[in-house]
Structures are given as structure tokens and as C-alpha cells.
Amino acid sequence: MLAPRPCCPDNLPEDVTVRPLRRGDWEAVRRIYGQGMATGIATFETEVPSREDLHA
């Protein structure tokens, strides 16, 4: 059986803060997702999913 995934890595840079996703974060999430798609190695998606699809 796999162990539960930890909340946060222990080796984050000092200028990185981990917090729960907020309603106002969705546009940034979609932008970052799109940047990952542009690399060609982050996902097989060809379009950035809608907020509803990401939320699901």
C-alpha cells in the first residue's frame, strides 16, 4: 500500500509559500498549465482545460 502523499516538500526555496488554492487563483493556474503544455513534456492535453474541468 502506498503511503499518503505529504502536504508539502521539505526543501522549498525560502521565497516559496504553499497554501490552499483560492477562488482568485484559477487564471494563474490555467496560465501555468498552458506554460506546461508549451514545453511538450508536461501533459498530453492540447488545450488548457476549463476551470470546471480542472476543479473536477
C-alpha positions as CSV (number, residue, x, y, z in Angstrom):
1,M,0.0,0.0,0.0
2,L,1.3,3.5,-0.8
3,A,1.9,5.9,2.0
4,P,-0.3,9.1,2.0
5,R,1.2,11.9,0.0
6,P,2.8,14.6,2.2
7,C,1.3,18.0,2.2
8,C,4.5,19.9,1.4
9,P,8.0,19.2,0.4
10,D,10.7,19.9,3.0
11,N,13.1,21.5,0.6
12,L,11.2,24.5,-0.8
13,P,13.1,27.7,-1.5
14,E,12.6,30.4,1.2
15,D,10.6,32.6,-1.2
16,V,8.0,29.9,-2.0
17,T,4.8,29.6,0.1
18,V,2.5,26.7,-0.1
19,R,-1.2,27.4,0.6
20,P,-4.6,26.1,-0.3
21,L,-6.0,27.1,-3.7
22,R,-8.2,30.2,-3.6
23,R,-11.0,31.2,-6.0
24,G,-8.9,34.1,-7.4
25,D,-6.0,31.7,-8.3
26,W,-7.8,30.0,-11.3
27,E,-6.5,32.2,-14.0
28,A,-2.9,31.8,-12.8
29,V,-3.4,28.0,-12.6
30,R,-4.7,28.0,-16.2
31,R,-1.7,30.1,-17.3
32,I,0.8,27.9,-15.6
33,Y,-0.9,24.8,-17.1
34,G,-0.6,26.4,-20.5
35,Q,3.1,27.0,-20.0
36,G,3.5,23.4,-19.1
37,M,1.7,22.4,-22.3
38,A,4.0,24.6,-24.3
39,T,7.0,22.5,-23.2
40,G,5.5,19.4,-24.8
41,I,6.6,17.3,-21.8
42,A,4.1,18.2,-19.1
43,T,0.8,16.8,-20.4
44,F,-0.8,15.2,-23.4
45,E,-3.5,17.9,-23.4
46,T,-3.7,20.1,-26.5
47,E,-5.9,22.8,-24.9
48,V,-5.9,24.3,-21.4
49,P,-8.9,22.7,-19.6
50,S,-11.7,24.9,-18.3
51,R,-11.9,25.9,-14.7
52,E,-14.8,23.4,-14.3
53,D,-12.7,20.6,-15.7
54,L,-9.7,21.4,-13.6
55,H,-11.9,21.6,-10.5
56,A,-13.5,18.2,-11.2
